[in-house]
Amino acid sequence: MENIYCTISADVPTVNYHLWKPCNMRCGFCFATFLDIPSHPSGHVDKAGAFQLVSLISQAGFRKINFAGGEPTLCPWLIDLIRRAKILGLTTSVVTNGSRVTDAWIESIAEYLDILAVSIDSIDPGTQQEIGRTVNGKPPMEASDYLRIGESVRKRGIRLKVNTVVNRYNLAEDFRPFIKAMNPERWKIFQTLPVEGQNDRRIGECE
C-alpha cells in the first residue's frame, strides 16, 4: 500500500473504517454495499495493508476508529486490528449485526474493545425476514440473542450501543420494552434513505 499521510485536522476525531465489503445479511436499505467502488478481488485489502491503514489513522491524529463493513466480524484478522488500534492509543469500536458475536469472541477482545454497536432493526422474526436481516440457512436472531450480547458486553466493561434503521416494515414496532431490557448507552435511530450507487437498486423495498 502506498504510504500516504492524511492532512485532515484532528478536529475530525473519528474514522469509520469499512474494512470488509462482504456481509452475511442482505438488508434492503443497506447504504454500505460498495457496489460502485472497485476493490481488491476479495473485497478488501490484505492484513498487512489493513494494519498499515490503522497505523496511518493513528499517526494522522484521529482519536477513535469504528470498524465496520459489510460485516466486520467476517474478517479473520479483525481482533488483531482492534488490538493494534488500541495499542496505538485509539478508542476502538465495532459495528456489527451480531450474528457472529459469541461470548468467547467478546472475551477474546474485551481488553482492547471500547464500544460494541449492534444493528437491530426488529425483534420480530417475520419483520427481519422482510427486511433481509437474516443469515441464509439460519432463523433470524431473537430478542434473547441480542440480550445475551448486551449482558456479555456490559459484564466485561465494554460500552454498548444499538443502531436501528426505521423502514416500512418496522415502522409500527414498539422497541421500548426491548431497549429498556437491552439498556444500551446510546440508541441511534436512522431514517431509511436512498444513497446513489449503494442501495438505490433495492431501497424501494424498505422505504
Secondary structure by P-SEA (a helix, b strand, c coil): ccccccccccccccccccccccccccccccccccccccccccccccaaaaaaaaaaaaaacccbbbbbccccccccaaaaaaaaaaaaccccccccccccccaaaaaaccccccbbbbbbccccaaaaaaacccccccccccaaaaaaaaaaaaaabbbbbbbbbbccccccccaaaaaaaacccbbbbbccccccccccccccccc
